[in-house]
Amino acid sequence: MASDAVPAKESSGTGLSMKQTIIAAIVVTVIAGAMGALFALPPPAKEASPKDEAAIAAAARLSPTAGFFDLPPIVTNLGGAGDTWIRLESSIVYDLKTLPHPEVIAGEIAGDELAYLRTATLAQFDGPIGLQNIRQDLTERASIRSGGKVTELIIRTLVVQ
């Protein structure tokens, strides 16, 4: 009796290989197009750091002769709590005409900041009002220390731990 089964079609390697070649060519073309588009785009804009944002905001409301000087970072423990530490990074805004060399006064202001922070309590830093009061106190001390030549003190970072 003859077999009713249909003989299996012999696959030639050229049909399947041709499909693979076409798919590979399409994939390579798409990847090359994507890479070309990626390199044709302009580089992303640099994001402003918080320090830059604070400096830009201060410069917008100050005269064009205003200068900025970064004070050295201060790390100390808070008064009343021996295990609570604070790190403060700040800058002063001054007039370039009246204070040509801010390095000297900056060291004295940093010493005043350290003395102030050693007497401050953790409750004084509570909430945005507390932070604003600290900034105003430090600005007033800097202004007094410099004889009015420092117009503002900018708190760049403040970490209480």
TORNUBA-497623 format. One record per residue (C-alpha): residue number from 1; y, x, z; chain; residue in one letter. Coordinates in pm, 1 decimal. Layout:
# TORNUBA-497623
<resi=NUM	py=Y	px=X	pz=Z	chain=A	resn=a>;
...
END
This chain:
# TORNUBA-497623
<resi=1	py=0.0	px=0.0	pz=0.0	chain=A	resn=m>;
<resi=2	py=332.4	px=129.3	pz=-87.1	chain=A	resn=a>;
<resi=3	py=587.9	px=178.0	pz=181.0	chain=A	resn=s>;
<resi=4	py=876.4	px=-68.0	pz=168.1	chain=A	resn=d>;
<resi=5	py=1101.5	px=171.1	pz=353.9	chain=A	resn=a>;
<resi=6	py=1401.3	px=292.6	pz=169.5	chain=A	resn=v>;
<resi=7	py=1392.2	px=665.5	pz=131.7	chain=A	resn=p>;
<resi=8	py=1651.2	px=840.5	pz=340.2	chain=A	resn=a>;
<resi=9	py=1944.9	px=956.7	pz=143.7	chain=A	resn=k>;
<resi=10	py=1966.1	px=1327.5	pz=146.5	chain=A	resn=e>;
<resi=11	py=2307.1	px=1428.8	pz=269.7	chain=A	resn=s>;
<resi=12	py=2468.7	px=1702.4	pz=86.4	chain=A	resn=s>;
<resi=13	py=2687.2	px=1931.0	pz=293.0	chain=A	resn=g>;
<resi=14	py=2979.6	px=1892.5	pz=54.5	chain=A	resn=t>;
<resi=15	py=3072.2	px=1531.4	pz=145.1	chain=A	resn=g>;
<resi=16	py=3092.4	px=1580.5	pz=521.2	chain=A	resn=l>;
<resi=17	py=3249.4	px=1919.9	pz=486.6	chain=A	resn=s>;
<resi=18	py=3516.6	px=1778.1	pz=257.8	chain=A	resn=m>;
<resi=19	py=3610.7	px=1513.7	pz=519.6	chain=A	resn=k>;
<resi=20	py=3635.7	px=1778.4	pz=788.1	chain=A	resn=q>;
<resi=21	py=3855.4	px=1991.2	pz=566.5	chain=A	resn=t>;
<resi=22	py=4092.5	px=1702.3	pz=492.8	chain=A	resn=i>;
<resi=23	py=4115.3	px=1605.1	pz=862.0	chain=A	resn=i>;
<resi=24	py=4179.7	px=1965.7	pz=961.4	chain=A	resn=a>;
<resi=25	py=4452.6	px=1996.2	pz=698.4	chain=A	resn=a>;
<resi=26	py=4621.0	px=1677.7	pz=824.0	chain=A	resn=i>;
<resi=27	py=4604.7	px=1795.0	pz=1187.0	chain=A	resn=v>;
<resi=28	py=4748.6	px=2135.0	pz=1100.3	chain=A	resn=v>;
<resi=29	py=5026.0	px=1971.5	pz=895.9	chain=A	resn=t>;
<resi=30	py=5119.9	px=1739.1	pz=1183.2	chain=A	resn=v>;
<resi=31	py=5122.3	px=2025.2	pz=1435.3	chain=A	resn=i>;
<resi=32	py=5330.2	px=2243.8	pz=1204.1	chain=A	resn=a>;
<resi=33	py=5578.5	px=1959.7	pz=1150.0	chain=A	resn=g>;
<resi=34	py=5606.9	px=1898.9	pz=1524.2	chain=A	resn=a>;
<resi=35	py=5663.6	px=2268.9	pz=1593.5	chain=A	resn=m>;
<resi=36	py=5925.6	px=2286.7	pz=1319.2	chain=A	resn=g>;
<resi=37	py=6107.5	px=1985.5	pz=1464.3	chain=A	resn=a>;
<resi=38	py=6087.5	px=2134.3	pz=1812.8	chain=A	resn=l>;
<resi=39	py=6244.1	px=2463.2	pz=1706.8	chain=A	resn=f>;
<resi=40	py=6510.3	px=2283.9	pz=1500.7	chain=A	resn=a>;
<resi=41	py=6645.0	px=2102.7	pz=1811.1	chain=A	resn=l>;
<resi=42	py=6931.3	px=2262.8	pz=2003.7	chain=A	resn=p>;
<resi=43	py=6838.9	px=2408.3	pz=2342.8	chain=A	resn=p>;
<resi=44	py=6873.1	px=2167.2	pz=2635.1	chain=A	resn=p>;
<resi=45	py=7199.9	px=2178.8	pz=2827.5	chain=A	resn=a>;
<resi=46	py=7193.9	px=2374.6	pz=3150.2	chain=A	resn=k>;
<resi=47	py=7208.8	px=2150.0	pz=3454.0	chain=A	resn=e>;
<resi=48	py=7486.1	px=2225.6	pz=3699.2	chain=A	resn=a>;
<resi=49	py=7373.6	px=2343.8	pz=4039.1	chain=A	resn=s>;
<resi=50	py=7512.6	px=2181.2	pz=4352.0	chain=A	resn=p>;
<resi=51	py=7727.3	px=2487.8	pz=4406.0	chain=A	resn=k>;
<resi=52	py=7877.4	px=2449.1	pz=4058.3	chain=A	resn=d>;
<resi=53	py=7933.0	px=2075.4	pz=4110.3	chain=A	resn=e>;
<resi=54	py=8118.2	px=2135.5	pz=4436.3	chain=A	resn=a>;
<resi=55	py=8330.2	px=2406.6	pz=4276.0	chain=A	resn=a>;
<resi=56	py=8412.1	px=2185.6	pz=3975.6	chain=A	resn=i>;
<resi=57	py=8507.8	px=1894.0	pz=4201.2	chain=A	resn=a>;
<resi=58	py=8730.1	px=2116.7	pz=4416.0	chain=A	resn=a>;
<resi=59	py=8891.3	px=2280.1	pz=4113.4	chain=A	resn=a>;
<resi=60	py=8975.0	px=1941.2	pz=3966.5	chain=A	resn=a>;
<resi=61	py=9200.6	px=1857.7	pz=4261.1	chain=A	resn=r>;
<resi=62	py=9346.2	px=2205.2	pz=4316.6	chain=A	resn=l>;
<resi=63	py=9596.0	px=2420.0	pz=4136.6	chain=A	resn=s>;
<resi=64	py=9493.9	px=2654.0	pz=3854.5	chain=A	resn=p>;
<resi=65	py=9563.6	px=2952.3	pz=4081.3	chain=A	resn=t>;
<resi=66	py=9289.8	px=2850.0	pz=4326.8	chain=A	resn=a>;
<resi=67	py=9012.2	px=3098.8	pz=4391.2	chain=A	resn=g>;
<resi=68	py=8665.7	px=3059.2	pz=4542.5	chain=A	resn=f>;
<resi=69	py=8494.9	px=3305.7	pz=4770.3	chain=A	resn=f>;
<resi=70	py=8139.2	px=3269.3	pz=4901.9	chain=A	resn=d>;
<resi=71	py=8102.3	px=3335.1	pz=5272.2	chain=A	resn=l>;
<resi=72	py=7789.7	px=3509.4	pz=5397.6	chain=A	resn=p>;
<resi=73	py=7509.0	px=3271.3	pz=5501.6	chain=A	resn=p>;
<resi=74	py=7494.8	px=3194.7	pz=5872.9	chain=A	resn=i>;
<resi=75	py=7169.9	px=3136.2	pz=6060.5	chain=A	resn=v>;
<resi=76	py=7188.8	px=3053.8	pz=6430.3	chain=A	resn=t>;
<resi=77	py=7054.7	px=2818.3	pz=6691.2	chain=A	resn=n>;
<resi=78	py=7257.3	px=2513.9	pz=6790.9	chain=A	resn=l>;
<resi=79	py=7413.5	px=2483.4	pz=7132.7	chain=A	resn=g>;
<resi=80	py=7220.5	px=2277.9	pz=7384.9	chain=A	resn=g>;
<resi=81	py=6887.2	px=2309.3	pz=7201.9	chain=A	resn=a>;
<resi=82	py=6731.0	px=2652.7	pz=7188.6	chain=A	resn=g>;
<resi=83	py=6465.6	px=2550.4	pz=6937.1	chain=A	resn=d>;
<resi=84	py=6697.6	px=2387.5	pz=6678.5	chain=A	resn=t>;
<resi=85	py=6820.4	px=2626.3	pz=6410.5	chain=A	resn=w>;
<resi=86	py=7085.9	px=2583.1	pz=6146.3	chain=A	resn=i>;
<resi=87	py=7157.0	px=2763.0	pz=5818.6	chain=A	resn=r>;
<resi=88	py=7500.4	px=2720.6	pz=5662.8	chain=A	resn=l>;
<resi=89	py=7620.6	px=2848.0	pz=5326.7	chain=A	resn=e>;
<resi=90	py=7984.0	px=2782.1	pz=5248.5	chain=A	resn=s>;
<resi=91	py=8275.7	px=2888.0	pz=5032.1	chain=A	resn=s>;
<resi=92	py=8647.0	px=2899.1	pz=5088.0	chain=A	resn=i>;
<resi=93	py=8912.6	px=2781.6	pz=4845.6	chain=A	resn=v>;
<resi=94	py=9230.7	px=2986.0	pz=4857.1	chain=A	resn=y>;
<resi=95	py=9541.5	px=3053.4	pz=4653.6	chain=A	resn=d>;
<resi=96	py=9512.0	px=3370.8	pz=4446.3	chain=A	resn=l>;
<resi=97	py=9884.1	px=3441.7	pz=4481.4	chain=A	resn=k>;
<resi=98	py=9897.9	px=3434.5	pz=4861.2	chain=A	resn=t>;
<resi=99	py=9556.2	px=3587.6	pz=4936.3	chain=A	resn=l>;
<resi=100	py=9471.8	px=3860.7	pz=4681.7	chain=A	resn=p>;
<resi=101	py=9180.9	px=4006.5	pz=4887.6	chain=A	resn=h>;
<resi=102	py=8983.8	px=3729.5	pz=5060.0	chain=A	resn=p>;
<resi=103	py=8703.7	px=3960.4	pz=5180.1	chain=A	resn=e>;
<resi=104	py=8875.1	px=4046.8	pz=5508.7	chain=A	resn=v>;
<resi=105	py=8963.9	px=3692.8	pz=5606.9	chain=A	resn=i>;
<resi=106	py=8621.6	px=3568.5	pz=5490.2	chain=A	resn=a>;
<resi=107	py=8448.5	px=3783.5	pz=5752.4	chain=A	resn=g>;
<resi=108	py=8672.4	px=3645.0	pz=6024.0	chain=A	resn=e>;
<resi=109	py=8613.1	px=3286.5	pz=5906.9	chain=A	resn=i>;
<resi=110	py=8236.9	px=3348.1	pz=5906.0	chain=A	resn=a>;
<resi=111	py=8265.0	px=3464.9	pz=6267.7	chain=A	resn=g>;
<resi=112	py=8454.3	px=3146.5	pz=6355.2	chain=A	resn=d>;
<resi=113	py=8185.4	px=2936.8	pz=6183.6	chain=A	resn=e>;
<resi=114	py=7915.2	px=3112.5	pz=6385.3	chain=A	resn=l>;
<resi=115	py=8100.8	px=3053.5	pz=6713.4	chain=A	resn=a>;
<resi=116	py=8154.7	px=2687.1	pz=6624.3	chain=A	resn=y>;
<resi=117	py=7791.0	px=2626.7	pz=6526.4	chain=A	resn=l>;
<resi=118	py=7664.2	px=2785.1	pz=6848.3	chain=A	resn=r>;
<resi=119	py=7860.3	px=2524.6	pz=7046.4	chain=A	resn=t>;
<resi=120	py=7769.2	px=2227.0	pz=6823.8	chain=A	resn=a>;
<resi=121	py=7495.5	px=1984.4	pz=6921.1	chain=A	resn=t>;
<resi=122	py=7240.5	px=1817.2	pz=6697.5	chain=A	resn=l>;
<resi=123	py=7403.5	px=1477.0	pz=6758.7	chain=A	resn=a>;
<resi=124	py=7722.6	px=1601.4	pz=6589.5	chain=A	resn=q>;
<resi=125	py=7533.3	px=1635.1	pz=6258.8	chain=A	resn=f>;
<resi=126	py=7406.5	px=1276.4	pz=6267.4	chain=A	resn=d>;
<resi=127	py=7487.1	px=1085.5	pz=5949.5	chain=A	resn=g>;
<resi=128	py=7747.6	px=1135.8	pz=5679.6	chain=A	resn=p>;
<resi=129	py=8036.8	px=1083.3	pz=5921.8	chain=A	resn=i>;
<resi=130	py=7905.6	px=1364.7	pz=6142.0	chain=A	resn=g>;
<resi=131	py=7878.3	px=1598.0	pz=5843.7	chain=A	resn=l>;
<resi=132	py=8229.2	px=1507.0	pz=5730.0	chain=A	resn=q>;
<resi=133	py=8363.7	px=1577.8	pz=6080.0	chain=A	resn=n>;
<resi=134	py=8189.8	px=1918.4	pz=6085.8	chain=A	resn=i>;
<resi=135	py=8338.9	px=2003.3	pz=5745.9	chain=A	resn=r>;
<resi=136	py=8686.7	px=1897.7	pz=5857.7	chain=A	resn=q>;
<resi=137	py=8657.0	px=2102.2	pz=6178.0	chain=A	resn=d>;
<resi=138	py=8543.8	px=2411.1	pz=5986.0	chain=A	resn=l>;
<resi=139	py=8819.2	px=2364.6	pz=5725.7	chain=A	resn=t>;
<resi=140	py=9080.1	px=2336.6	pz=5999.7	chain=A	resn=e>;
<resi=141	py=8950.0	px=2652.4	pz=6170.3	chain=A	resn=r>;
<resi=142	py=8954.1	px=2842.0	pz=5837.4	chain=A	resn=a>;
<resi=143	py=9308.1	px=2728.3	pz=5766.6	chain=A	resn=s>;
<resi=144	py=9427.1	px=2833.5	pz=6112.7	chain=A	resn=i>;
<resi=145	py=9248.6	px=3170.5	pz=6091.0	chain=A	resn=r>;
<resi=146	py=9405.6	px=3245.3	pz=5751.5	chain=A	resn=s>;
<resi=147	py=9752.6	px=3122.4	pz=5839.7	chain=A	resn=g>;
<resi=148	py=9728.9	px=2835.0	pz=5591.5	chain=A	resn=g>;
<resi=149	py=9616.2	px=3052.1	pz=5299.5	chain=A	resn=k>;
<resi=150	py=9270.6	px=2889.4	pz=5288.6	chain=A	resn=v>;
<resi=151	py=9310.8	px=2532.5	pz=5165.9	chain=A	resn=t>;
<resi=152	py=8952.9	px=2406.8	pz=5189.4	chain=A	resn=e>;
<resi=153	py=8607.4	px=2501.6	pz=5309.2	chain=A	resn=l>;
<resi=154	py=8319.0	px=2380.0	pz=5092.8	chain=A	resn=i>;
<resi=155	py=7975.8	px=2340.1	pz=5251.6	chain=A	resn=i>;
<resi=156	py=7725.7	px=2438.0	pz=4981.7	chain=A	resn=r>;
<resi=157	py=7408.8	px=2403.8	pz=5187.1	chain=A	resn=t>;
<resi=158	py=7339.9	px=2296.7	pz=5541.5	chain=A	resn=l>;
<resi=159	py=6985.8	px=2299.8	pz=5678.9	chain=A	resn=v>;
<resi=160	py=6901.8	px=2197.2	pz=6032.8	chain=A	resn=v>;
<resi=161	py=6549.1	px=2274.2	pz=6143.7	chain=A	resn=q>;
END
